[in-house]
Amino acid sequence: MQLLLKAEELLMFLLGIYLFSLLPYNWWWFAGLILVPDIGMLGYLVDNRIGAIGYNIFHHKGLAIAIYFLGIYLSLPLCQLIGIILFSHASMDRIFGYGLKYNKGFKYTHLGEIGNEDE
């Protein structure tokens, strides 16, 4: 099942790359921005609850899709770019096993515990 989930996330990441190719931006923008959503981890400097909230906001695919479609509706390529980067980054993270976080700590995700070989 893990392989199937990772393959699904890889296809979503590739969808993000395709959608980016439709925008009027150079490719270096994608490469330069793909790790920016990890800024959501800064909340862990406060505590686990704030960290989980911040991380989950920046890694929620539903929010990313909503921002992307808002950009389409308003004809704002920058808004579309933000949605694509958030979506692509979340997919990339999930390929590596980093899911949405629980309040108990960074390593506790909806995909299982990070670093737990039994998953």
N, C-alpha and C positions, 0 to 999 in steps of 0.2 A: 504494500500500500504506500509506503514511503516513496518508492520510486515513482509511482503514479502521481502522487501529490507534487513531487519535485518537477516532473515532466509538465504537469499542468501549469505550475508557476513559471517554468521556462517559457512556455508558449505565451503566457500573459506578458512576460518581460519582452518577448519578441514583438508582441502586439504594441507595446509601448514604444519600442524602437520604430515600428512602422508608422504609428500615429505621429511621432516626432518628425519623421521624414516628410510629412505633409505640411509641416509648419515652415515659416520663412526664416529659420535660424540655421546657423552653421553647426556642424556636428560637434565642434568643440564645446558648445553650450551643454549638450547632453552629457558629455564626459565630465565637464566641469561642475555640473549641478547634481549629478546622480547621488552623491553622498550627503548633500545638504539636508535632507530630511532627518538625518541623525542628530541634528541640533535638538530634536525633541528629547534626547537623552539627558540634556542638561538638568532637567527636573530631578534627576537622581542625586544631584548635589544637595537638594533640599531634603527629600526623603523618598521612600519607595512609592508612596501613594501619588505624590506629585510627579515623580519620574514616570510611573506607569501611565498617568493621564497624558503627559506631554508626549511620550513615545507613541501611545496609541492614536493620538490626534494626527501625528505626522505619518503614521503607517496604516491608516484606515483606508482601505480601497474604496469603500462607498463614498467617503468624503472626497477622495481624489477624483472619482468619476463625476461627482456632482460639480466640482470645480471645473473640470474639463468641459462638461456640457454647458455650464454657465458661460464659459468662454466662447463656445460655439454660438450660443443664443445671443450673446452680446457682441459677437464678432471681435473678440479680444484675444489675439494670439498669445499674449503674455499669460493670460488666465488659462488658456489651453495648455501652455507649456508647464505651468505650475501643476496642473492636474496630471499631466503625463509623467512628470518627474516623480511626483508622489506615488502614483500607481506603479511605475516601473521600479522605483526603489523598494516599495513594499514587496513586490514580486521577487526581486533579487534577494532581499533579506530572507524571504520564506524558502527560497531554494536552499539556503544555507541553514535553515532550521530556526530562524529568529522570527517568532510569531508575536502576536499582540500580548502585552504583558499583564500579569496579575499584580495585585498590590503587595504581595509577599516579597518581591525582589526581582531584579532584572532577569535572572535565569529561569523564572517561572512563566511559561508562555502557553497560549492555547494549543500549540503544537507539541507540548511536553516540556520537560525540563532540559534546558540547554546543557550539554555536556553529559547527559545521561545516556549511556551506551545501550540501555535496555529499550529505548524508544525506537 
